[in-house]
């Protein structure tokens, strides 16, 4: 027991002050090359719906298959695969809505716009994924979390 005027500091080890958290850029690590490629394939597979082999629904099925097969290999593939599938489901819903609106002539303009948005954002996402960056699509409804 310490006498008045003396402290117990000698008995308790002192710890160095905690280092500040590193910036967010330093906390993120670049995904391995193979994981980046598979994430890129998930995004590009969404364009399979424009092929005559997998018309319309292929845009959802192709990224879904790649994501389901490869999601256990990497957290990056899992994240980007979910994002690609969610975006393709959203695009499918937007396409169906535009197809219904063809009856009142608005869909005639909306259908090509949806196609262009799909192609542009899928290519941007594929490039970002190949660079190891996590990409979030605009106008995307996140069904799978």
Secondary structure as UniProt FT lines:
FT   TURN            4..5
FT   TURN            9..11
FT   HELIX           24..27
FT   HELIX           33..45
FT   HELIX           46..50
FT   TURN            53..57
FT   HELIX           58..70
FT   TURN            71..73
FT   HELIX           75..100
FT   HELIX           101..104
FT   HELIX           107..130
FT   TURN            131..132
FT   TURN            138..139
//
